[in-house]
Every structure is written in structure tokens, then in C-alpha cells.
């Protein structure tokens, strides 16, 4: 197996894992719980799902699918944002499906291209010299951080009803 095949397989598998775990957690929540935030300065699952969707659109779709349009980042974090559980799930699924499709169809010579040299997103954590590989690795790290926030919010909201997506801790 060559390095590019393994890189593609590994990245796609990691994106799919984050998606599976996120979906399993969000499915445990009601519509009301999806919009609940621990306090006024914190995000809800709805905020995080929309933020993930808009980040993928802004940083990935704009490069690989020529999807344009302005980003309203303030809306993503608006405490009054109301998404249903199904809308939050759809946002997550769309985002990760796009990432997996990009990874699986990317020609190996494109991993080292620098797509932001000509038009870097205005609100990107990456610099203009970022390669496609840099972009994909940053997306995996960034979205994993937000998935962890979703898990934490769900645990806080569901308390003893939360079902882990990994190994349950031993009791007693």
C-alpha cells in the first residue's frame, strides 16, 4: 500500500468516526436539549452543529466545489439559534460527508497544493501557504474539538441518561 492510499483511508476513517460518535450523541437529545446551553456565554449543540457546517462550507467547499457566499459567523454563535435535532444531525452529516468525499476523490498530487494562495478564506486559522493536507488535518482537529464540546454538553444535559460512544467507565 502506498502512502497516499493509506493517508486517504486514515483521514476518511477519522472523519467518519467523529461523525458516527457525534450522531450517536445528538440522537440522544431532544429538540429542546439541542438548543440548551450551560450558560449565556456557552454554545448549544445547535450552535456547534451550524458552526461545523459553516466551517466546512467556508474552508473546504469553497476550495473544492467553488461554493461561494458570505459567512455570517455571528449567527453560528447566536444564543437564540434554534435548530431541531434533525436539523443539527443533517448539518453534521452533510459536513462530514463532504470531507470524506474530498479525501476519497483527491488526486495524490493535490495533497500538497496550496489553494489559499489565490483566495484564502477571510476567517481561516490557516495561513495562505497551507496545503490541502494542512487544511484537512486542521479540519480534523477543529471538528474533533467541537465534537468533544457536543459530547460534554450532552453529558451535562442528559446526566445519568447519557450513553457513551466509547468504552463505559467501570462502576464501583
C-alpha positions as CSV (number, residue, x, y, z in Angstrom):
1,X,0.0,0.0,0.0
2,X,1.3,3.4,-0.9
3,X,1.4,6.4,1.5
4,X,-1.4,8.3,-0.3
5,X,-3.8,5.4,-0.2
6,X,-3.1,5.0,3.5
7,X,-3.4,8.7,4.1
8,X,-6.8,8.8,2.3
9,X,-8.0,5.7,4.1
10,X,-6.9,7.1,7.5
11,X,-8.3,10.6,7.1
12,X,-11.6,9.3,5.8
13,X,-11.9,6.8,8.7
14,X,-11.2,9.5,11.2
15,X,-13.8,11.9,9.8
16,X,-16.3,9.0,9.7
17,X,-15.5,8.1,13.3
18,X,-16.1,11.7,14.5
19,X,-19.4,11.8,12.6
20,X,-20.6,8.4,13.9
21,X,-19.9,9.4,17.5
22,X,-21.4,12.9,17.1
23,X,-24.6,11.4,15.5
24,X,-24.9,8.8,18.3
25,X,-24.7,11.6,20.9
26,X,-27.0,14.1,19.2
27,X,-29.6,11.3,18.6
28,X,-29.9,11.0,22.4
29,X,-31.1,14.6,22.7
30,X,-34.5,16.2,22.3
31,X,-35.1,19.3,20.2
32,X,-35.1,21.3,23.4
33,X,-31.8,19.8,24.6
34,X,-30.1,20.5,21.3
35,X,-30.7,24.3,21.9
36,X,-29.8,24.2,25.6
37,X,-26.5,25.9,26.6
38,X,-24.9,25.6,30.0
39,X,-24.8,29.4,30.4
40,X,-25.2,32.6,28.4
41,X,-21.5,32.6,27.3
42,X,-21.6,28.9,26.1
43,X,-22.7,27.3,22.9
44,X,-25.5,24.8,22.4
45,X,-25.3,21.7,20.3
46,X,-27.3,23.6,17.7
47,X,-24.6,26.4,17.6
48,X,-21.8,23.8,17.3
49,X,-23.6,21.9,14.5
50,X,-24.2,25.0,12.5
51,X,-20.6,26.2,13.1
52,X,-19.2,22.9,11.9
53,X,-21.4,23.1,8.8
54,X,-20.4,26.7,8.0
55,X,-16.7,26.0,8.7
56,X,-16.7,23.1,6.2
57,X,-18.5,25.3,3.7
58,X,-16.1,28.2,4.2
59,X,-12.8,26.3,4.3
60,X,-13.4,23.2,2.2
61,X,-16.4,23.6,-0.1
62,X,-15.1,27.0,-1.2
63,X,-11.9,25.3,-2.3
64,X,-13.1,22.0,-3.8
65,X,-16.6,22.8,-5.0
66,X,-16.3,26.6,-5.7
67,X,-19.1,27.3,-3.2
68,X,-19.1,31.0,-2.5
69,X,-21.2,33.3,-0.4
70,X,-20.6,35.3,2.7
71,X,-20.4,33.7,6.1
72,X,-22.4,35.0,9.0
73,X,-20.2,33.7,11.8
74,X,-22.1,35.7,14.4
75,X,-25.3,33.8,13.5
76,X,-23.5,30.5,14.2
77,X,-23.0,31.5,17.8
78,X,-26.2,33.4,18.4
79,X,-27.7,32.2,21.7
80,X,-31.2,32.4,20.2
81,X,-30.3,30.0,17.4
82,X,-33.0,27.2,17.1
83,X,-32.3,24.1,15.2
84,X,-34.2,20.9,15.7
85,X,-32.3,17.7,16.5
86,X,-32.9,16.5,12.9
87,X,-31.5,19.8,11.5
88,X,-28.4,19.5,13.7
89,X,-27.9,15.9,12.6
90,X,-28.3,16.9,8.9
91,X,-25.7,19.7,9.3
92,X,-23.2,17.3,10.9
93,X,-23.9,14.6,8.3
94,X,-23.5,17.0,5.3
95,X,-20.3,18.4,6.7
96,X,-18.5,15.1,7.3
97,X,-19.8,13.6,4.0
98,X,-18.3,16.5,2.1
99,X,-15.0,15.9,3.9
100,X,-14.9,12.2,3.3
101,X,-15.8,12.7,-0.4
102,X,-13.0,15.2,-0.8
103,X,-10.5,12.9,0.9
104,X,-11.5,9.9,-1.1
105,X,-11.5,11.6,-4.5
106,X,-8.5,13.8,-4.1
107,X,-5.7,13.0,-6.6
108,X,-2.5,12.4,-4.8
109,X,-0.7,15.3,-6.4
110,X,-3.3,17.7,-4.9
111,X,-2.4,16.9,-1.3
112,X,0.4,19.4,-1.5
113,X,-1.3,22.1,-3.5
114,X,-1.8,25.5,-1.8
115,X,-5.3,26.5,-2.7
116,X,-5.4,29.6,-0.4
117,X,-2.6,31.3,-2.2
118,X,-5.0,33.0,-4.6
119,X,-8.0,33.4,-2.2
120,X,-7.6,32.5,1.4
121,X,-10.8,32.5,3.5
122,X,-11.0,35.7,5.5
123,X,-11.6,33.9,8.8
124,X,-9.3,30.9,8.5
125,X,-7.0,29.6,11.2
126,X,-4.6,28.6,8.4
127,X,-2.2,30.9,6.5
128,X,-2.2,31.4,2.8
129,X,0.6,28.8,2.4
130,X,-1.5,26.0,3.8
131,X,-1.5,22.9,1.7
132,X,-4.6,20.7,1.1
133,X,-3.2,18.3,3.6
134,X,-2.8,21.1,6.2
135,X,-6.4,22.1,5.6
136,X,-7.7,18.6,6.1
137,X,-5.6,18.0,9.2
138,X,-6.8,21.3,10.7
139,X,-10.4,20.4,9.9
140,X,-10.0,17.1,11.7
141,X,-8.5,18.8,14.7
142,X,-11.0,21.7,14.8
143,X,-14.1,19.5,14.3
144,X,-12.9,17.0,16.9
145,X,-12.6,19.8,19.4
146,X,-16.2,20.8,18.6
147,X,-17.4,17.2,18.8
148,X,-15.9,17.0,22.3
149,X,-17.9,20.1,23.2
150,X,-21.1,18.4,21.9
151,X,-20.3,15.3,24.0
152,X,-19.7,17.4,27.1
153,X,-22.9,19.4,26.6
154,X,-24.9,16.2,26.1
155,X,-23.4,14.6,29.2
156,X,-24.3,17.7,31.3
157,X,-27.8,17.8,29.9
158,X,-28.6,14.1,30.0
159,X,-26.8,13.3,33.2
160,X,-27.3,9.6,34.0
161,X,-29.2,9.0,30.8
162,X,-26.1,9.7,28.6
163,X,-24.9,6.7,26.7
164,X,-21.2,6.8,25.9
165,X,-19.9,6.3,22.4
166,X,-16.7,4.7,23.6
167,X,-16.0,2.4,26.4
168,X,-18.1,2.9,29.6
169,X,-16.1,3.5,32.7
170,X,-16.2,0.8,35.3
171,X,-18.6,1.2,38.1
172,X,-17.6,0.9,41.8
